[in-house]
């Protein structure tokens, strides 16, 4: 893991960097989350013994996925920005697409020996599935399908793995 010295893997077409361990670690330590453990408020999860090692492991996953040598395996080209985005947001349209998603998921699982539940791509895949079938949401009324698609595109193109959406 390269939390201390990770370099951003900036895609110059979009100007939005792929998330690295360093950016995850920094956001986690500076974000104003409200976290309690055994009645104690945790001000910085990166320093608390209950969270710091898991946070370091997740940071390592982001470093792995953002590394140039893993770019093809862990990303695909956004159809809207033409920038690389996380593979977990790819809506498979073919067997090859589905296989590519599987390879990326396996690569992350191998980094942690398959022993961490709810990795950062877990919820991202839900929204990928929702966006694959917007007509299900259209049944809820006008605008629902469009909202789902817009949200999916936003989190895909803004590197919001794990739904760290900023307002």
Steps between C-alpha positions, in 0.01 A plus 500: 500500500615848421282717726775747585644550155234404246490714190170589341430316178343801333320449175570822314186484286258527792726656762354264763760266651434139574477456874825386663575373847633841591183682391280245682711526817499879490124523445433247776717683752363845413133416444254582777342161538321419822635167619464342844662187641393381847358844574820678398486752216770430244634825358747341255435143382852484349647516851249295699604138565153372399526649148857591405607160367184451295538855365862426407385184318238693303759768416717221362213386278468850354876514440485165322206604282649839411846367412582548131588131460146406609316768302362268231394237752338735753347771280301550183435810291198707601269539201425858614843640592728259312708482820592185690251414776480208741409170337232434765286764322508322166158379387582173328364484146690185399666194644836679468370796707372266770830312504691830533289594804566157648877534447502841673298370795728198531809722488378705797393189690846351447659807660320425827485122466121527470467578870338844506127537461344801332797617300478847343345371178209325677236776480638630172389179334144553630480833317648344190220244511238771559627698200490187285122480545365856537156392381446336841529844659288665232208302638522722812408811309641774280865574553596196707685320220678821400602564863647151533696537176624848591613386845674194353685717248599748769650243735664312212663806347598666829678195641255461786567138593322413821264793449727768641291755316592861571247778500 
